[in-house]
Amino acid sequence: MALLAGANHMPWKSFLFFNALGGVVWAGGYSLATYFLGKEILRLSGPLAIGIGSLVALFLGVCLYFLKKNEKRLTDEALKEAKAEAGPEKAEA
């Protein structure tokens, strides 16, 4: 924004005032948002957090099980794709 202010010949006193005002509004807005978000998280933590945590743990477990069970097949498919994309001269090497 400073580049635009300079290009448009904005007086430095106006720029300084609005730049400082923007910084205060920006910092204040973030402070208020995080304060209210923190209060909301405290209100919701409890049964909802336990349920969401359980679902996330279950999802991660299923993903790990799938990857472990299909590791060989997925690796073979990836190598086959890589050789196909490399072309015939790279596949023979």
Secondary structure, DSSP 8 states (H G I E B T S, - for coil): -HHHHHHTT--HHHHHHHHHHHHHHHHHHHHHHHHHHHHHHHHHTTHHHHHHHHHHHHHHHHHHHHHHHTHHHHHHHHHHHHHHHH-HHHHH-
